[in-house]
């Protein structure tokens, strides 16, 4: 697994991770889990985490080993509610792109 290329350049953010508190969750893992949820119609974070925990195909896509822990469902909720509205996120994204 270590020789695979990163999903995209989100790994430049690792310098901003905190050394204290709970360990940070890999953004690529979160995005991969959300892709699974969108593709398979899993609308709730709690259900998504259960499905990824149990389904080997989902674990493979998310690059999780059998003994790796799946993030808690509250991580998705905190990110969704704590990062501002979708419209604000979209504007920030387009500013970065354009």
C-alpha positions in Angstrom: 0.0 0.0 0.0 2.8 2.4 0.7 3.8 2.7 -2.9 0.5 4.0 -4.2 0.2 7.6 -5.2 -1.9 10.0 -3.0 -5.5 10.6 -4.0 -4.5 14.3 -4.7 -2.3 16.9 -3.0 -4.2 17.0 0.3 -1.1 15.6 1.9 0.4 19.1 2.0 -2.0 19.8 4.9 -0.2 17.4 7.2 2.0 20.3 8.4 -1.1 21.9 9.9 -2.2 18.8 12.0 -2.1 19.3 15.7 0.3 17.4 17.9 -2.2 17.4 20.8 -5.7 16.1 21.1 -7.3 13.3 19.2 -5.3 12.0 16.2 -6.3 13.5 12.9 -8.2 11.4 10.4 -6.7 11.1 7.0 -8.8 13.3 4.6 -8.4 10.8 1.8 -10.1 8.1 4.0 -13.0 10.5 4.7 -13.4 11.3 1.1 -13.2 7.7 0.0 -15.9 6.8 2.6 -18.1 9.6 1.4 -17.7 8.4 -2.2 -18.9 4.9 -1.0 -21.9 6.5 0.7 -22.8 8.5 -2.4 -22.4 5.6 -4.8 -24.4 3.2 -2.7 -27.0 5.5 -1.4 -25.9 5.4 2.2 -27.4 8.6 3.5 -26.5 8.5 7.2 -23.0 8.8 8.7 -23.6 6.2 11.3 -24.8 3.7 8.7 -21.9 4.5 6.5 -19.4 3.8 9.3 -21.1 0.5 10.0 -21.1 -0.6 6.4 -17.4 0.3 5.9 -16.6 -1.6 9.1 -18.3 -4.8 7.9 -18.1 -4.8 4.1 -14.7 -6.0 2.8 -15.1 -4.3 -0.6 -15.7 -0.9 1.0 -12.7 -1.4 3.3 -10.6 -2.3 0.3 -11.7 0.9 -1.6 -11.0 3.0 1.5 -7.5 1.3 1.8 -8.3 0.0 5.3 -6.6 -3.2 6.6 -8.8 -5.7 8.5 -7.5 -4.4 11.8 -7.7 -0.7 11.0 -10.3 1.3 12.9 -13.1 3.1 11.0 -13.6 6.7 12.0 -16.5 7.5 14.3 -19.6 8.8 12.7 -19.4 12.0 14.7 -16.3 12.9 12.7 -18.4 13.4 9.6 -21.0 15.3 11.4 -18.5 17.7 13.0 -16.9 18.3 9.7 -20.2 18.9 7.9 -21.6 21.2 10.6 -18.4 22.9 11.6 -16.9 23.9 8.3 -19.7 26.3 7.2 -22.4 26.0 4.7 -22.1 24.1 1.4 -22.4 27.4 -0.5 -19.5 28.9 1.4 -17.4 25.8 0.8 -18.2 26.0 -2.9 -17.1 29.6 -3.1 -13.9 28.9 -1.3 -13.2 26.0 -3.7 -13.8 28.1 -6.8 -11.5 30.8 -5.4 -8.7 28.3 -5.0 -9.3 26.8 -8.5 -9.7 30.1 -10.3 
